[in-house]
Amino acid sequence: MDKNDPKFDSIDQIIAIARMYYEGNLTQNEISRRVNLSCSTISRLLKKAKERGFVQTIVVDPFESSNNLQTQLKKIFELKDILVINAYSGNPRTTKSLVCEAAADYIVKLVKPGDILGIAPSTTTAELAKAMRPREMEKLSAISISGCTYEHVIDEDVFSATRIIGKKLGAEIHFLYTPIIVSSVQIKEVYLSDSNTRMTMQMIQECNITVNSVGYLGRHSQFYRYGYLDDAAMTLLEKQKAVGNLCAHYYDINGVPVCRKLSERAIGITLEQLRSKEYSICVASGQEKVAALLGALRGGYINVLIVDDATARSILIEDSLQGEGTRQQGAGKSKGSD
């Protein structure tokens, strides 16, 4: 009996050879010597293992998951564009860096001569700015779209995003030299009476691209740590079910504005202005920002989202838990709570 004759092939033999090759990592020559069969027979048996479905090859595409997330989020929230970044990292700093690098590349490719690029001062946009590649461009303006988060100190990090991005793109740079929130509407009017401030506010109205990141609600948030929100304000925001803010304008999970008296004291771009921009780009990462992102998406304040895959997945889960009807109710509302 010739063991190399195909008519003596058995399922047990085919599977045994396949296990040695695919699971045992043996070469065909090594298997040939071990089972006393020719190399051509080993090759034939391995081919049969695939043909009969005993061995299945699965290609794992790391971008497939991201593409699915992008498709779902873009459809649900009617986004103009979206980038979901595979972070492959349990380190929040690394994840944030990867997202900011992708956002920087996106913006460099997006802007064109004549654009007015509005940048919200934040740690996210500051990191994005450092990651951006230079690309000189004519007739481009870069402006800060909100005041700074320190009332008495113009900190290096506060306007670094606008300054660095502006220089790298060869843009004309404008800053909004005001606090982001003041103690009264009357004081806000004093700031707005300045001619330079009025000019910058007009440019904010006219800018066609904004770059922002959501702020979340909590005792660790920047506004609370720097004293813009006291315990009473935090309690009020929690009572009105605020989940986050964009440029000091708070909203709930459906994107409905809340605590309007606080918004009236904020200096910079408004939620309605964000909603009207040609490109309203939000860059974010981290589970603590999921609710804030969902609210901003439902409110229509974002039309381009750049986010990591874990956060994107969590947004979809949270949206599913909240229910589609809630999203349809909240989207596009401008009426909110005082």
N, C-alpha and C positions, 0 to 999 in steps of 0.2 A: 504494500500500500504506500502510495506516494503522498506524504502529508502536505506537499505543496500543491497538490491537485485541488482546484477550486471546488470540486464536487464534495470534498471532505470538510469544507468550511462549516463551522457551527456558530450559532449565536454566542454560546459561552466563550468560544475561542476568540471571536471578533471583539467581544467586550473585554476579555482579559488583555488582549493586545492593546486595545485603546486605553485601558487603565494604566498599563505600563508606560505608554507613550505620553499621555496627557496629564496623568496624575503623578506618575513616578518619575517623569522628566527623563526617561531613558531614550537614547537615540535608537534609530531603526537598526543600526548595526549591533548595538548592545542587546536589543530584544531578539534579533536573529540568532545570536550566539546562545542566549539564555533558553530559547524554546526550540532551537535546532530547526529553524525554518529559514528559507532564503530571504534576502532583503526585498526582492520583488514581491514575495508573498506577504511580507509584513506591510509593504506599501499598499498592496491590493486590499488587505484586511482593514487597514486604516481608512481607505477610501470607502469601503463598504459600511464601516461604522458611521461615517457621515451621511452616506446615501440613505441608510435605514433610520436615521434620526437618533442613533445611539450616542452620537457626539454632536452637540450643537454649538455653533460659534456665535457669541453675543458681542457686538461692538458697543462699548459704553462711551457715548459721546458726552463729554462734560458740558457742552453747550446746549444739548437738547433740552435739559431741564430749564435752563435760562430762557431758551426760545419759547417754551410752553408758558412760562410765567409771564414773559413779555406779551405774548399773544392774548392771554387771559386779562391781564391788567389793562392793556390798551383798549380792548373791547368793552370791558365793564365800565371804565371811567372815561371812555372816548378821548384818549390821549392823542396828542399830535405825534409824540415820539416817546420811546422808553428804552432805557438801557438797564439790564439786570446783570450785575457783575458776579461771576463765580469767585467767591473770596477764598475758599478752601482754607479757612483759618478760624480758629477759636479765639483769636486775639482781636479784641475790638479795635485797637490802634491800627493793626495791619489791615483789617477790613476797611476801616475809614480811609486809609491811605490809598488802597486799591480803587475805591469808589471815587475819591477825589482825582486820582490820576486819569481815570476814564472820563470824568466830567470835564477836566481841563482839556483833554484832546477833543472832546465833543464841541466845546465852545470855540476852540481855535478854528475848527473846520466850519462852524456855523456862521460866525460873524463876517460881515462884508462892509466895504466902504459905505459911509452914510448911516450906519447903525448907531444907536445910543444904547450902550450896555449898562444896565443898572445892577449894582452889586450890593447885597445886604451884608453889612459887617458881621462876621461870626468866625468862630474857630474853624468851621468847615470850609467857608470860602477862603479863609487865610491859607489853609493847607492846599486847597485847590490852586490858589494863585502860585504857590511855590512849585507846584508840579507842572505848571503850564510851560509849554515850549514857546519861545519868542516867534512872533510873526508880525512884522511891521505892516501897518495898513494905513492908508490915507483916509481922512475925513471920518474918523471913528472917535466917539466920545465914551468915556467911562465915568460913571457917577455912583456915589453911595446913595442908596435909596431909603436909608433910615439913619436917624441920629445914632450917637454912640451910646454904649451901655455903662459909661462911667460919667457921672454928672459933673465932676470937677476936674478930671484928668483925661486928656486926649492920649490914650494909651497907644503904644507902638502897634499892638495887635488889632486895635479897633478898625483902623483905616488901611491896614497893610494889604488887604485883599484888593481894594480898589486901586491903591497906588501901584502894587506889583503888576496886576493884570493890565492896568493902563499903560505902564511902561513897556511891558512885554509886547503889547499889541500896537505900540506907537500912538496911543490915543490921547486926546485932550482930556485931562482929569479934573473932576469936580467933586468936592466933598460937601457933605451936609454937616456943618459944624454946629450941631445942637445935641442936647441930650435926646435919647430916644423917647423918654417919657418925662413930662414936667408935672409939677404939683397942682397946676390949675390950667383951665382953658385960657384965662387971662394972660398967664405967663407964656403960654404957647403963642398967643397973638403977638406978644412982644418980640419973640424970636422971628416970627413970620413977617414982622414989619421991616426987617433988615432986607435991603435990596439984593444982596448976594444970596441970602436964603431963599428969597422969592424966586430968583433966577433958577436956583437948583431945583426947587419944587416944581417949577414949570418944566424943567428937563425930565424930572421924574414922571410927570404926566405924559410927556412925549416919547419916552424911551420905549423901544419895541422889544427889547430882550431884558429879562430880569433873571438873576441867579440868586437863589435863596436856600435856606434850610429851615425846617420847622423846629420850633422850640416846644418842649414838652412841659407839662404841668407837674410841679412837685417842689419840695423843699430844697432839692439839689439844683433846681433850675437857676439860670444866670440871673433872672430878674429878682428872684427871692434872695439869692446870696448877696446881691449888690444893693438891696434895700428898695428896689422899685415896687416890690410887692411886700406888704406886711402880713401878719397873720390874719387880720380882718379881711384883707383883699383875697388872700388865698382861700379863706373860708367861703367868701362870696363866689369865687370862681368855681370851687368844688360844688357849691349848692346849685349853681347854674349848669353843672356838668360839663365844664370846659375840659378839653382834652389836649389843647396845644395852642400855639400862636404862630403867626407870621408877622414879623416886624411889629411886635407888641399888640397885635390885634387877635384876641382870643375867640375861639369858636368851639362848638360841641362836636360830637362824633358824626353829625350829619352835615357839618360845615356851616351851621347857622351861627352868626356872630353872637357873642355873649358879652356881658359887662361893657356896654357901650360907653359908659362914663369913663372907663379906663382908656378906651380907644380914642375918645375925644381929646385926651391929653397926650396922645402919641404923636410924634413928629416924623413924617416920612410917607411912604407909599401906603395906600389903603387896600383893603381886601378887594374892593370893586375894581380898583386900578389893576391889581394883579390879575384879576379874572379877564380883563380886557386886552392884556398884552399878546402880541403875536407869538412870543415864546416866553412862557413863565416856567422857568426851570427850577426844579427842587432837587437838591443833592442831599442824601441822608443815608445813615446806616445805624443799626442798633435797635434792639427790641424795645427800648424805652420810648422810641419815637413812632411805634406802629400806630397807636391810636391817633396821634397828631397827624400822621401822614394820611390815614384813612379819612379823617375829618376834612383835611385840605383837599383831598381828591374828590370827595363827595361835594364839597362846596364849589368845585371848579376853579380853585385858586392856582392849581398846577395843571399845565398841559404837556410838560415834559418831565418825566421822572427818571432820576439816575440813582440806583439803589443796589444794595447787595442782595444775593439770592435768598438768604435766610429771612431778611426783613420783608422782601417781596412776598415770600410764601406766607409769612405771618399776616400781611395785609389782606391777602385773599381769605385766609382762615377767619380773621376778625370780621371781614365784610360778610362772610357767609353766616357767621354766628349772629351778627346784627340783623341780617335779613335784607333782601333786595328791596322790599317795600319801604324800609326806612331810608335807604339810599335815594330812592326816587322822590320821597317826600322832602328830603333835605337839600337835594341838589338845586342850585340856582337861587335859593332863598336869600333875601337881603335883610329881611326883618329879623331882629334878634332881641335879646334880653338886655335890659338896662342893668 
